[in-house]
Every structure is written in structure tokens, then in C-alpha cells.
Amino acid sequence: MCYKPKTKATRGDFLHQSTNSTLSQALSQQDNQFQRAVTILRSGIEQRAFPGAAVAITQNGRLIAHQGLGRFTYDEVSPAVTAETVYDLASVTKVIATTTACMILYDRGLFKLEQPLAELLPGFADGSAGQKDARRSQITLRMLLAHSSGLPAYVKLFQTAHNRDELLQQALQVPLTAHPGSRAEYSDIGFILLGHALEKLSGEPLDQFCRREIFAKLNLAHTCFNPPAEQKPAIPPTEDDRTFRHRLVQGEVNDENASVLGGVAGHAGCFASSLDVSLFAQCMLRGGTPLVQSRTLEIFTRREDFPHGTSRALGWDTPSQPSQSGKYFSSRSYGHLGYTGTSLWIDPDRQLSVTLLTNRTWPDRGSQSIKQFRPAFHDAVIEALH
């Protein structure tokens, strides 16, 4: 369950409580300063790239933009999105939860980058029945984080798995599509298995570990897996699912594999507000304090040398050309996208973070036009700061 403050606080009070005064509010100029960036998002809403958006921008320890635009759906009587609206983060879960959990356990000496996955999940070495593959024993935790394991990008395990145990068992048996370490291919399957491995290392479910060790320590009041029922109506729906769940998907994870996993998975499942994501980003901009050591953060956010040409860091992505972060983020920047239309980009050189949350999958995942509006938005943000 998401954390609930004992008393109702103003946004300024919450910023003070949540960060020990390390993220101050400086919103008086946002309407003028970011007018063009907001206009781009409004155009996206008008052209049905996404029905609404929540934005949070921080720089030099200050929240300099925070607002909501549009509505939950394209219906004119749908609730309006506010700055505090909570969204399904989709694959931003990979960094705000899973990768950060890896960093914490790395600091404690429990997570070893070169450890073979098969040592933690012995069933992985066996592969599918009758199809042994010796390469599987070569796959390390680093390869899972760097998306260089040779596992495929995506498999619709939800079509044949009926519960968490069945889906995890099937994930262990997914055949490789490349030799480990030979190429970078973004893989949800790899992060499903990584989340499972983290539970073995920590001795507890992933959501419990993240709630105590990440969300609570940063006082992320509106970040959690599986939002409670009473909060679901305040979360924009992501899809009118007519093929798998046959219902409106609202306040529950959009990703079908994560759904079968009970809403808690290494690759998807987190919900959060734009402010919470920016507070998490500020922790990263402080060098990981109070969650991890700065050296650990540096290791995980530095672009990998192998496979050649990869844009991947450990868990994180880095800007490439072309990039959804636009053309201005520095080479030391890192970030991640989410399938539902969410993103976080962090630029340590500028001490800048940009959080953009949308539900571009409404109503049926058909629109891909966010890919035009998102980089244009990021470019307009940085141009406004010059």
C-alpha cells in the first residue's frame, strides 16, 4: 500500500518533509519559462498522442516546474489531470525500483555483477525441456541489467501462464535468441528474471523490499506496487483491454505479464506521481544519498563498453541519436522510458531532471505519436533553461 501521511500537507510542506529541504519549490516562473514546452504537450493532447500529462522538472535542487495537463481520457467530462496525479510507470519501474534495489544490495555485498543468474535460479541453466543450452550458464546479473543476456525482448507468457509461479517457470525456460554478451537487446524477460533473483538475494518480495528500502526512505508518498482499491479511481486508465482482461485497466498494471505476476515484477508494476519520480531523481543527482554510495551510482549509470555500440548502462539507458531525450542531454545523462508513455531523464552536468508521465496507451495502445512529441518537449525544456 502507498504511504499515507498522517496529516494533510500542502505541496510545499510535503517537499520540505520529503527531502529534508533539499528540493525547494520555485514555481513562480514556470508558466512563462516553459510556455513552449507546455504548448508542445498541449499539441500532443489535441492530436491524441495522449489524453493528459503530469510534468515535474528539477534543477539545482529546486522544483522549477510541476503541473498537470489534459484529462484522464479523451472524454470531455473525464477528470482533469493535476500535478499530483498518479500514473502507471510501466518500465520506469526498472530504474526506480529494480535497478535501485540492485544498487542497494550491491552496496551491501549481496549483489555481484559477475554472478551467473543460474547460481541464484538453478532452473535457468536447464532451459526448456529437451533443449539444453550451455550458454545459459554464462549469463550474469550484469548482462541482465545491460540487456546483453541474449534473451528476447518480449514473450507473451501471459497467454499460457495462469499464475505467478507458472509465469516465472516459463520465463526460466525462454530460449536465447543471441549469444550472451554479443548484442544489446532490450529485454523484459531479463528483468522479470532479475526481479526474481533479487527476491532470492533479499529473502523477501520485491515490493516489500522497495517499499522499505527505497520508497519509505525517500518519503515517496504516492509510489507503490498495486495501489489500494480506494485510490484506483484517481489514477488515469491505461487501456480498454478487450483481448486479455476484457475490462478497463485502471489502477492496475497495464503490462499483461506483470499482471499475471500479481502486479509485482522486475520489469513493470510501479505507480507514482511526477513529484515522487522527481524526488527519486533528486536522490540520484545527490550521488545516491541516502540510498547508495556515489561510487555505486557511478558504476550503474555509466554507459557499458560492451556490446560495442550499446547505449545501455546498468539498468538505465543513456542518450543516443536519435533519442527520446532529445538532442541536448549531456553524454553523462541517464534515463528510462515506460510503455504507457512515461519517462525520466537525469542530466548530472546540468543538475537537471525531467519527469513526464502520460497514459499514451489509452484507449488501445494504437498511437505511437508520443515519439514525436516527447523529444520535442525535452528540447524545449532545455532551450528554456539557456
Contacts in CASP RR format, 6 or more apart in sequence:
PFRMAT RR
TARGET T0000
AUTHOR 0000-0000-0000
METHOD contacts of the structure
MODEL  1
MCYKPKTKATRGDFLHQSTNSTLSQALSQQDNQFQRAVTILRSGIEQRAF
PGAAVAITQNGRLIAHQGLGRFTYDEVSPAVTAETVYDLASVTKVIATTT
ACMILYDRGLFKLEQPLAELLPGFADGSAGQKDARRSQITLRMLLAHSSG
LPAYVKLFQTAHNRDELLQQALQVPLTAHPGSRAEYSDIGFILLGHALEK
LSGEPLDQFCRREIFAKLNLAHTCFNPPAEQKPAIPPTEDDRTFRHRLVQ
GEVNDENASVLGGVAGHAGCFASSLDVSLFAQCMLRGGTPLVQSRTLEIF
TRREDFPHGTSRALGWDTPSQPSQSGKYFSSRSYGHLGYTGTSLWIDPDR
QLSVTLLTNRTWPDRGSQSIKQFRPAFHDAVIEALH
1 224 0 8 1.000
1 228 0 8 1.000
2 221 0 8 1.000
2 222 0 8 1.000
2 223 0 8 1.000
2 224 0 8 1.000
2 227 0 8 1.000
2 228 0 8 1.000
2 231 0 8 1.000
2 271 0 8 1.000
3 215 0 8 1.000
3 216 0 8 1.000
3 219 0 8 1.000
3 220 0 8 1.000
3 221 0 8 1.000
3 222 0 8 1.000
3 223 0 8 1.000
3 224 0 8 1.000
4 221 0 8 1.000
5 14 0 8 1.000
5 17 0 8 1.000
5 221 0 8 1.000
9 17 0 8 1.000
11 25 0 8 1.000
11 66 0 8 1.000
11 83 0 8 1.000
11 84 0 8 1.000
11 275 0 8 1.000
12 25 0 8 1.000
14 221 0 8 1.000
14 275 0 8 1.000
15 23 0 8 1.000
15 24 0 8 1.000
15 25 0 8 1.000
15 63 0 8 1.000
15 275 0 8 1.000
17 219 0 8 1.000
18 218 0 8 1.000
18 219 0 8 1.000
18 220 0 8 1.000
18 221 0 8 1.000
18 279 0 8 1.000
19 218 0 8 1.000
19 219 0 8 1.000
19 279 0 8 1.000
19 282 0 8 1.000
22 61 0 8 1.000
22 282 0 8 1.000
22 286 0 8 1.000
23 58 0 8 1.000
23 61 0 8 1.000
23 62 0 8 1.000
23 63 0 8 1.000
23 278 0 8 1.000
23 279 0 8 1.000
23 282 0 8 1.000
24 61 0 8 1.000
24 62 0 8 1.000
24 63 0 8 1.000
25 62 0 8 1.000
25 63 0 8 1.000
26 62 0 8 1.000
26 63 0 8 1.000
26 64 0 8 1.000
27 63 0 8 1.000
27 64 0 8 1.000
27 65 0 8 1.000
27 66 0 8 1.000
29 64 0 8 1.000
30 57 0 8 1.000
30 64 0 8 1.000
30 65 0 8 1.000
30 66 0 8 1.000
30 67 0 8 1.000
31 38 0 8 1.000
33 64 0 8 1.000
33 65 0 8 1.000
33 384 0 8 1.000
33 385 0 8 1.000
34 57 0 8 1.000
34 65 0 8 1.000
34 380 0 8 1.000
34 381 0 8 1.000
34 384 0 8 1.000
36 380 0 8 1.000
36 383 0 8 1.000
36 384 0 8 1.000
37 377 0 8 1.000
37 380 0 8 1.000
37 381 0 8 1.000
37 384 0 8 1.000
38 55 0 8 1.000
38 67 0 8 1.000
38 69 0 8 1.000
40 373 0 8 1.000
40 376 0 8 1.000
40 377 0 8 1.000
40 380 0 8 1.000
41 53 0 8 1.000
41 55 0 8 1.000
41 69 0 8 1.000
41 356 0 8 1.000
41 373 0 8 1.000
41 377 0 8 1.000
42 69 0 8 1.000
42 70 0 8 1.000
43 373 0 8 1.000
44 50 0 8 1.000
44 369 0 8 1.000
44 370 0 8 1.000
44 373 0 8 1.000
45 51 0 8 1.000
45 52 0 8 1.000
45 53 0 8 1.000
45 69 0 8 1.000
45 70 0 8 1.000
47 369 0 8 1.000
48 74 0 8 1.000
48 367 0 8 1.000
48 369 0 8 1.000
49 360 0 8 1.000
49 367 0 8 1.000
49 369 0 8 1.000
49 370 0 8 1.000
49 372 0 8 1.000
49 373 0 8 1.000
50 341 0 8 1.000
50 358 0 8 1.000
50 359 0 8 1.000
50 360 0 8 1.000
50 362 0 8 1.000
50 367 0 8 1.000
50 370 0 8 1.000
50 373 0 8 1.000
51 70 0 8 1.000
51 71 0 8 1.000
51 72 0 8 1.000
51 73 0 8 1.000
51 74 0 8 1.000
51 78 0 8 1.000
51 236 0 8 1.000
51 358 0 8 1.000
51 359 0 8 1.000
51 362 0 8 1.000
52 68 0 8 1.000
52 69 0 8 1.000
52 70 0 8 1.000
52 71 0 8 1.000
52 72 0 8 1.000
52 81 0 8 1.000
52 236 0 8 1.000
52 358 0 8 1.000
52 359 0 8 1.000
53 68 0 8 1.000
53 69 0 8 1.000
53 70 0 8 1.000
53 81 0 8 1.000
53 356 0 8 1.000
53 357 0 8 1.000
53 358 0 8 1.000
54 67 0 8 1.000
54 68 0 8 1.000
54 69 0 8 1.000
54 81 0 8 1.000
54 82 0 8 1.000
54 83 0 8 1.000
54 84 0 8 1.000
54 85 0 8 1.000
54 87 0 8 1.000
54 273 0 8 1.000
54 274 0 8 1.000
54 355 0 8 1.000
54 356 0 8 1.000
54 357 0 8 1.000
54 358 0 8 1.000
55 65 0 8 1.000
55 66 0 8 1.000
55 67 0 8 1.000
55 68 0 8 1.000
55 69 0 8 1.000
55 83 0 8 1.000
55 274 0 8 1.000
55 354 0 8 1.000
55 355 0 8 1.000
55 356 0 8 1.000
55 357 0 8 1.000
56 63 0 8 1.000
56 65 0 8 1.000
56 66 0 8 1.000
56 83 0 8 1.000
56 274 0 8 1.000
56 275 0 8 1.000
56 277 0 8 1.000
56 278 0 8 1.000
56 353 0 8 1.000
56 354 0 8 1.000
56 355 0 8 1.000
57 63 0 8 1.000
57 64 0 8 1.000
57 65 0 8 1.000
57 66 0 8 1.000
57 278 0 8 1.000
57 352 0 8 1.000
57 353 0 8 1.000
57 354 0 8 1.000
57 355 0 8 1.000
57 381 0 8 1.000
58 64 0 8 1.000
58 278 0 8 1.000
58 281 0 8 1.000
58 282 0 8 1.000
58 285 0 8 1.000
58 352 0 8 1.000
58 353 0 8 1.000
59 350 0 8 1.000
59 351 0 8 1.000
59 352 0 8 1.000
59 353 0 8 1.000
59 385 0 8 1.000
60 351 0 8 1.000
61 282 0 8 1.000
61 285 0 8 1.000
61 351 0 8 1.000
63 275 0 8 1.000
63 278 0 8 1.000
65 381 0 8 1.000
66 83 0 8 1.000
66 274 0 8 1.000
66 275 0 8 1.000
66 278 0 8 1.000
67 83 0 8 1.000
68 80 0 8 1.000
68 81 0 8 1.000
68 82 0 8 1.000
68 83 0 8 1.000
68 85 0 8 1.000
68 274 0 8 1.000
69 81 0 8 1.000
70 80 0 8 1.000
70 81 0 8 1.000
71 78 0 8 1.000
71 79 0 8 1.000
71 80 0 8 1.000
71 81 0 8 1.000
72 78 0 8 1.000
72 79 0 8 1.000
72 80 0 8 1.000
72 81 0 8 1.000
72 236 0 8 1.000
72 237 0 8 1.000
72 359 0 8 1.000
73 236 0 8 1.000
73 237 0 8 1.000
73 362 0 8 1.000
73 363 0 8 1.000
74 362 0 8 1.000
74 363 0 8 1.000
79 234 0 8 1.000
81 236 0 8 1.000
83 273 0 8 1.000
83 274 0 8 1.000
83 275 0 8 1.000
84 222 0 8 1.000
84 273 0 8 1.000
84 275 0 8 1.000
85 234 0 8 1.000
85 235 0 8 1.000
85 236 0 8 1.000
85 273 0 8 1.000
85 274 0 8 1.000
85 357 0 8 1.000
86 222 0 8 1.000
86 227 0 8 1.000
86 231 0 8 1.000
86 234 0 8 1.000
86 235 0 8 1.000
86 271 0 8 1.000
86 272 0 8 1.000
86 273 0 8 1.000
87 235 0 8 1.000
87 236 0 8 1.000
87 271 0 8 1.000
87 272 0 8 1.000
87 273 0 8 1.000
87 274 0 8 1.000
87 340 0 8 1.000
87 342 0 8 1.000
87 357 0 8 1.000
87 358 0 8 1.000
87 359 0 8 1.000
88 235 0 8 1.000
88 238 0 8 1.000
88 251 0 8 1.000
88 253 0 8 1.000
88 254 0 8 1.000
88 269 0 8 1.000
88 271 0 8 1.000
88 340 0 8 1.000
88 342 0 8 1.000
88 359 0 8 1.000
89 96 0 8 1.000
89 268 0 8 1.000
89 269 0 8 1.000
89 270 0 8 1.000
89 271 0 8 1.000
89 272 0 8 1.000
89 277 0 8 1.000
89 338 0 8 1.000
89 340 0 8 1.000
89 342 0 8 1.000
89 357 0 8 1.000
90 254 0 8 1.000
90 255 0 8 1.000
90 268 0 8 1.000
90 269 0 8 1.000
90 338 0 8 1.000
90 339 0 8 1.000
90 340 0 8 1.000
90 341 0 8 1.000
90 342 0 8 1.000
91 188 0 8 1.000
91 267 0 8 1.000
91 268 0 8 1.000
91 336 0 8 1.000
91 337 0 8 1.000
91 338 0 8 1.000
91 339 0 8 1.000
91 342 0 8 1.000
92 270 0 8 1.000
92 272 0 8 1.000
92 277 0 8 1.000
92 336 0 8 1.000
92 337 0 8 1.000
92 338 0 8 1.000
92 342 0 8 1.000
92 343 0 8 1.000
92 344 0 8 1.000
93 265 0 8 1.000
93 266 0 8 1.000
93 267 0 8 1.000
93 268 0 8 1.000
93 269 0 8 1.000
93 270 0 8 1.000
94 191 0 8 1.000
94 266 0 8 1.000
94 267 0 8 1.000
94 268 0 8 1.000
94 315 0 8 1.000
94 336 0 8 1.000
95 315 0 8 1.000
95 316 0 8 1.000
95 335 0 8 1.000
95 336 0 8 1.000
95 344 0 8 1.000
96 214 0 8 1.000
96 223 0 8 1.000
96 270 0 8 1.000
96 272 0 8 1.000
96 277 0 8 1.000
96 280 0 8 1.000
96 344 0 8 1.000
97 206 0 8 1.000
97 210 0 8 1.000
97 214 0 8 1.000
97 225 0 8 1.000
97 266 0 8 1.000
97 270 0 8 1.000
98 191 0 8 1.000
98 194 0 8 1.000
98 195 0 8 1.000
98 198 0 8 1.000
98 206 0 8 1.000
98 266 0 8 1.000
98 267 0 8 1.000
98 315 0 8 1.000
99 145 0 8 1.000
99 300 0 8 1.000
99 314 0 8 1.000
99 315 0 8 1.000
99 316 0 8 1.000
100 210 0 8 1.000
100 214 0 8 1.000
100 280 0 8 1.000
100 291 0 8 1.000
100 292 0 8 1.000
101 195 0 8 1.000
101 198 0 8 1.000
101 202 0 8 1.000
101 206 0 8 1.000
101 209 0 8 1.000
101 210 0 8 1.000
101 213 0 8 1.000
101 214 0 8 1.000
102 111 0 8 1.000
102 141 0 8 1.000
102 145 0 8 1.000
102 194 0 8 1.000
102 198 0 8 1.000
102 300 0 8 1.000
102 314 0 8 1.000
102 315 0 8 1.000
103 111 0 8 1.000
103 291 0 8 1.000
103 292 0 8 1.000
103 296 0 8 1.000
103 297 0 8 1.000
103 300 0 8 1.000
104 213 0 8 1.000
104 214 0 8 1.000
104 291 0 8 1.000
104 292 0 8 1.000
105 111 0 8 1.000
105 198 0 8 1.000
105 201 0 8 1.000
105 202 0 8 1.000
106 112 0 8 1.000
106 113 0 8 1.000
106 292 0 8 1.000
106 296 0 8 1.000
106 299 0 8 1.000
106 300 0 8 1.000
107 292 0 8 1.000
107 293 0 8 1.000
107 296 0 8 1.000
110 201 0 8 1.000
110 202 0 8 1.000
111 141 0 8 1.000
111 198 0 8 1.000
111 201 0 8 1.000
112 141 0 8 1.000
113 140 0 8 1.000
113 141 0 8 1.000
113 142 0 8 1.000
113 145 0 8 1.000
113 314 0 8 1.000
114 140 0 8 1.000
114 141 0 8 1.000
114 142 0 8 1.000
115 140 0 8 1.000
115 141 0 8 1.000
116 137 0 8 1.000
116 138 0 8 1.000
116 139 0 8 1.000
116 140 0 8 1.000
117 124 0 8 1.000
117 139 0 8 1.000
117 140 0 8 1.000
117 141 0 8 1.000
117 144 0 8 1.000
117 149 0 8 1.000
117 193 0 8 1.000
117 194 0 8 1.000
117 197 0 8 1.000
118 124 0 8 1.000
118 125 0 8 1.000
118 136 0 8 1.000
118 137 0 8 1.000
118 139 0 8 1.000
120 197 0 8 1.000
120 200 0 8 1.000
120 201 0 8 1.000
121 172 0 8 1.000
121 193 0 8 1.000
121 196 0 8 1.000
121 197 0 8 1.000
121 200 0 8 1.000
123 172 0 8 1.000
124 136 0 8 1.000
124 139 0 8 1.000
124 172 0 8 1.000
124 193 0 8 1.000
125 136 0 8 1.000
125 137 0 8 1.000
126 132 0 8 1.000
126 136 0 8 1.000
126 172 0 8 1.000
126 173 0 8 1.000
127 133 0 8 1.000
127 136 0 8 1.000
127 172 0 8 1.000
127 173 0 8 1.000
127 175 0 8 1.000
128 173 0 8 1.000
128 174 0 8 1.000
128 175 0 8 1.000
129 173 0 8 1.000
131 175 0 8 1.000
133 175 0 8 1.000
133 176 0 8 1.000
135 176 0 8 1.000
135 179 0 8 1.000
135 180 0 8 1.000
136 176 0 8 1.000
138 180 0 8 1.000
139 149 0 8 1.000
139 150 0 8 1.000
139 151 0 8 1.000
139 180 0 8 1.000
141 194 0 8 1.000
141 197 0 8 1.000
142 314 0 8 1.000
143 149 0 8 1.000
143 150 0 8 1.000
143 180 0 8 1.000
143 181 0 8 1.000
144 151 0 8 1.000
144 187 0 8 1.000
144 190 0 8 1.000
144 191 0 8 1.000
144 193 0 8 1.000
144 194 0 8 1.000
144 197 0 8 1.000
145 194 0 8 1.000
145 300 0 8 1.000
145 314 0 8 1.000
145 315 0 8 1.000
146 184 0 8 1.000
146 304 0 8 1.000
146 310 0 8 1.000
146 312 0 8 1.000
146 313 0 8 1.000
146 314 0 8 1.000
146 315 0 8 1.000
147 184 0 8 1.000
147 185 0 8 1.000
147 186 0 8 1.000
147 187 0 8 1.000
147 190 0 8 1.000
147 310 0 8 1.000
147 312 0 8 1.000
147 315 0 8 1.000
148 180 0 8 1.000
148 181 0 8 1.000
148 182 0 8 1.000
148 183 0 8 1.000
148 184 0 8 1.000
148 185 0 8 1.000
148 304 0 8 1.000
148 306 0 8 1.000
148 307 0 8 1.000
148 310 0 8 1.000
148 312 0 8 1.000
149 176 0 8 1.000
149 180 0 8 1.000
149 181 0 8 1.000
149 187 0 8 1.000
149 190 0 8 1.000
150 176 0 8 1.000
150 177 0 8 1.000
150 178 0 8 1.000
150 179 0 8 1.000
150 180 0 8 1.000
150 181 0 8 1.000
150 182 0 8 1.000
150 183 0 8 1.000
150 185 0 8 1.000
150 187 0 8 1.000
151 174 0 8 1.000
151 176 0 8 1.000
151 177 0 8 1.000
151 185 0 8 1.000
151 187 0 8 1.000
151 189 0 8 1.000
151 190 0 8 1.000
151 193 0 8 1.000
152 174 0 8 1.000
152 175 0 8 1.000
152 176 0 8 1.000
152 177 0 8 1.000
152 185 0 8 1.000
152 187 0 8 1.000
152 189 0 8 1.000
153 185 0 8 1.000
153 186 0 8 1.000
153 187 0 8 1.000
153 188 0 8 1.000
153 189 0 8 1.000
154 187 0 8 1.000
154 188 0 8 1.000
154 189 0 8 1.000
155 171 0 8 1.000
155 174 0 8 1.000
155 189 0 8 1.000
156 256 0 8 1.000
156 257 0 8 1.000
157 167 0 8 1.000
157 170 0 8 1.000
157 171 0 8 1.000
157 174 0 8 1.000
157 257 0 8 1.000
157 260 0 8 1.000
158 167 0 8 1.000
158 244 0 8 1.000
158 256 0 8 1.000
158 257 0 8 1.000
158 259 0 8 1.000
158 260 0 8 1.000
160 166 0 8 1.000
160 170 0 8 1.000
161 167 0 8 1.000
161 169 0 8 1.000
161 170 0 8 1.000
161 260 0 8 1.000
162 260 0 8 1.000
163 260 0 8 1.000
164 260 0 8 1.000
164 261 0 8 1.000
164 262 0 8 1.000
166 260 0 8 1.000
167 192 0 8 1.000
167 257 0 8 1.000
167 260 0 8 1.000
167 261 0 8 1.000
168 192 0 8 1.000
168 196 0 8 1.000
168 261 0 8 1.000
171 189 0 8 1.000
171 190 0 8 1.000
171 192 0 8 1.000
171 193 0 8 1.000
171 196 0 8 1.000
172 193 0 8 1.000
174 189 0 8 1.000
177 185 0 8 1.000
178 185 0 8 1.000
181 306 0 8 1.000
181 307 0 8 1.000
182 307 0 8 1.000
183 307 0 8 1.000
184 304 0 8 1.000
184 307 0 8 1.000
184 309 0 8 1.000
184 310 0 8 1.000
184 311 0 8 1.000
184 312 0 8 1.000
186 312 0 8 1.000
188 255 0 8 1.000
188 257 0 8 1.000
188 267 0 8 1.000
188 268 0 8 1.000
190 267 0 8 1.000
191 265 0 8 1.000
191 266 0 8 1.000
191 267 0 8 1.000
192 257 0 8 1.000
192 261 0 8 1.000
192 265 0 8 1.000
192 266 0 8 1.000
192 267 0 8 1.000
194 266 0 8 1.000
195 206 0 8 1.000
195 265 0 8 1.000
195 266 0 8 1.000
196 266 0 8 1.000
198 206 0 8 1.000
198 209 0 8 1.000
198 266 0 8 1.000
199 205 0 8 1.000
199 206 0 8 1.000
199 209 0 8 1.000
202 209 0 8 1.000
205 264 0 8 1.000
206 225 0 8 1.000
206 264 0 8 1.000
206 265 0 8 1.000
206 266 0 8 1.000
207 224 0 8 1.000
207 225 0 8 1.000
207 226 0 8 1.000
207 264 0 8 1.000
210 225 0 8 1.000
210 270 0 8 1.000
211 224 0 8 1.000
213 291 0 8 1.000
214 220 0 8 1.000
214 280 0 8 1.000
214 291 0 8 1.000
215 223 0 8 1.000
215 224 0 8 1.000
217 290 0 8 1.000
217 291 0 8 1.000
218 279 0 8 1.000
218 280 0 8 1.000
218 283 0 8 1.000
218 290 0 8 1.000
218 291 0 8 1.000
219 279 0 8 1.000
220 272 0 8 1.000
220 276 0 8 1.000
220 279 0 8 1.000
220 280 0 8 1.000
221 273 0 8 1.000
221 276 0 8 1.000
222 271 0 8 1.000
222 272 0 8 1.000
222 273 0 8 1.000
222 275 0 8 1.000
222 276 0 8 1.000
223 270 0 8 1.000
223 271 0 8 1.000
223 272 0 8 1.000
223 273 0 8 1.000
223 276 0 8 1.000
223 277 0 8 1.000
223 280 0 8 1.000
224 270 0 8 1.000
224 271 0 8 1.000
224 272 0 8 1.000
225 253 0 8 1.000
225 263 0 8 1.000
225 264 0 8 1.000
225 269 0 8 1.000
225 270 0 8 1.000
225 271 0 8 1.000
226 252 0 8 1.000
226 253 0 8 1.000
226 262 0 8 1.000
226 263 0 8 1.000
226 264 0 8 1.000
226 269 0 8 1.000
227 235 0 8 1.000
227 251 0 8 1.000
227 252 0 8 1.000
227 271 0 8 1.000
231 251 0 8 1.000
232 250 0 8 1.000
232 251 0 8 1.000
232 252 0 8 1.000
233 250 0 8 1.000
235 250 0 8 1.000
235 251 0 8 1.000
235 271 0 8 1.000
236 250 0 8 1.000
236 359 0 8 1.000
236 362 0 8 1.000
237 248 0 8 1.000
237 249 0 8 1.000
237 250 0 8 1.000
237 251 0 8 1.000
237 359 0 8 1.000
237 362 0 8 1.000
238 249 0 8 1.000
238 250 0 8 1.000
238 254 0 8 1.000
238 340 0 8 1.000
238 359 0 8 1.000
238 361 0 8 1.000
238 362 0 8 1.000
239 248 0 8 1.000
239 249 0 8 1.000
239 254 0 8 1.000
239 361 0 8 1.000
239 362 0 8 1.000
239 363 0 8 1.000
239 364 0 8 1.000
239 365 0 8 1.000
240 248 0 8 1.000
240 249 0 8 1.000
240 362 0 8 1.000
240 363 0 8 1.000
240 364 0 8 1.000
241 247 0 8 1.000
241 248 0 8 1.000
241 249 0 8 1.000
242 364 0 8 1.000
244 256 0 8 1.000
244 259 0 8 1.000
245 256 0 8 1.000
245 259 0 8 1.000
251 271 0 8 1.000
252 259 0 8 1.000
252 263 0 8 1.000
253 259 0 8 1.000
253 262 0 8 1.000
253 263 0 8 1.000
253 265 0 8 1.000
253 268 0 8 1.000
253 269 0 8 1.000
254 268 0 8 1.000
254 339 0 8 1.000
254 340 0 8 1.000
254 361 0 8 1.000
255 265 0 8 1.000
255 267 0 8 1.000
255 268 0 8 1.000
255 269 0 8 1.000
255 339 0 8 1.000
257 265 0 8 1.000
257 267 0 8 1.000
257 268 0 8 1.000
258 264 0 8 1.000
258 265 0 8 1.000
258 266 0 8 1.000
258 267 0 8 1.000
258 268 0 8 1.000
258 269 0 8 1.000
263 269 0 8 1.000
268 339 0 8 1.000
272 280 0 8 1.000
272 357 0 8 1.000
273 357 0 8 1.000
274 355 0 8 1.000
274 356 0 8 1.000
274 357 0 8 1.000
277 344 0 8 1.000
277 355 0 8 1.000
277 357 0 8 1.000
278 353 0 8 1.000
278 355 0 8 1.000
280 344 0 8 1.000
281 344 0 8 1.000
281 346 0 8 1.000
281 353 0 8 1.000
281 355 0 8 1.000
282 353 0 8 1.000
283 289 0 8 1.000
283 290 0 8 1.000
283 291 0 8 1.000
284 297 0 8 1.000
284 301 0 8 1.000
284 346 0 8 1.000
284 353 0 8 1.000
285 346 0 8 1.000
285 348 0 8 1.000
285 351 0 8 1.000
285 353 0 8 1.000
287 294 0 8 1.000
287 297 0 8 1.000
288 294 0 8 1.000
288 296 0 8 1.000
288 297 0 8 1.000
299 314 0 8 1.000
300 313 0 8 1.000
300 314 0 8 1.000
300 315 0 8 1.000
300 316 0 8 1.000
301 313 0 8 1.000
301 314 0 8 1.000
301 316 0 8 1.000
301 332 0 8 1.000
301 334 0 8 1.000
302 313 0 8 1.000
302 314 0 8 1.000
303 310 0 8 1.000
303 311 0 8 1.000
303 312 0 8 1.000
303 313 0 8 1.000
303 318 0 8 1.000
304 310 0 8 1.000
304 312 0 8 1.000
304 313 0 8 1.000
304 314 0 8 1.000
311 317 0 8 1.000
311 318 0 8 1.000
311 319 0 8 1.000
311 320 0 8 1.000
312 318 0 8 1.000
313 334 0 8 1.000
315 336 0 8 1.000
316 334 0 8 1.000
316 335 0 8 1.000
316 336 0 8 1.000
317 334 0 8 1.000
317 335 0 8 1.000
317 336 0 8 1.000
317 337 0 8 1.000
318 331 0 8 1.000
318 333 0 8 1.000
318 334 0 8 1.000
318 335 0 8 1.000
319 325 0 8 1.000
319 326 0 8 1.000
319 329 0 8 1.000
319 330 0 8 1.000
319 331 0 8 1.000
319 333 0 8 1.000
319 345 0 8 1.000
321 327 0 8 1.000
322 375 0 8 1.000
323 329 0 8 1.000
323 375 0 8 1.000
324 337 0 8 1.000
324 343 0 8 1.000
324 371 0 8 1.000
324 374 0 8 1.000
324 375 0 8 1.000
324 378 0 8 1.000
325 333 0 8 1.000
325 335 0 8 1.000
325 345 0 8 1.000
325 375 0 8 1.000
325 378 0 8 1.000
326 375 0 8 1.000
326 376 0 8 1.000
326 378 0 8 1.000
326 379 0 8 1.000
327 375 0 8 1.000
327 379 0 8 1.000
328 378 0 8 1.000
328 379 0 8 1.000
328 382 0 8 1.000
328 383 0 8 1.000
329 345 0 8 1.000
329 347 0 8 1.000
329 378 0 8 1.000
329 382 0 8 1.000
330 347 0 8 1.000
330 348 0 8 1.000
330 349 0 8 1.000
330 350 0 8 1.000
332 347 0 8 1.000
332 348 0 8 1.000
332 349 0 8 1.000
333 345 0 8 1.000
333 346 0 8 1.000
333 347 0 8 1.000
333 348 0 8 1.000
333 349 0 8 1.000
334 345 0 8 1.000
334 346 0 8 1.000
335 343 0 8 1.000
335 344 0 8 1.000
335 345 0 8 1.000
335 346 0 8 1.000
336 343 0 8 1.000
336 344 0 8 1.000
337 343 0 8 1.000
339 361 0 8 1.000
340 358 0 8 1.000
340 359 0 8 1.000
340 360 0 8 1.000
340 361 0 8 1.000
341 356 0 8 1.000
341 357 0 8 1.000
341 358 0 8 1.000
341 359 0 8 1.000
341 360 0 8 1.000
341 361 0 8 1.000
341 370 0 8 1.000
342 356 0 8 1.000
342 357 0 8 1.000
342 358 0 8 1.000
343 354 0 8 1.000
343 355 0 8 1.000
343 356 0 8 1.000
343 374 0 8 1.000
344 353 0 8 1.000
344 354 0 8 1.000
344 355 0 8 1.000
344 356 0 8 1.000
345 353 0 8 1.000
345 354 0 8 1.000
345 378 0 8 1.000
346 352 0 8 1.000
346 353 0 8 1.000
347 353 0 8 1.000
350 382 0 8 1.000
350 385 0 8 1.000
352 382 0 8 1.000
352 385 0 8 1.000
354 378 0 8 1.000
354 381 0 8 1.000
356 374 0 8 1.000
356 377 0 8 1.000
358 370 0 8 1.000
360 367 0 8 1.000
360 370 0 8 1.000
END
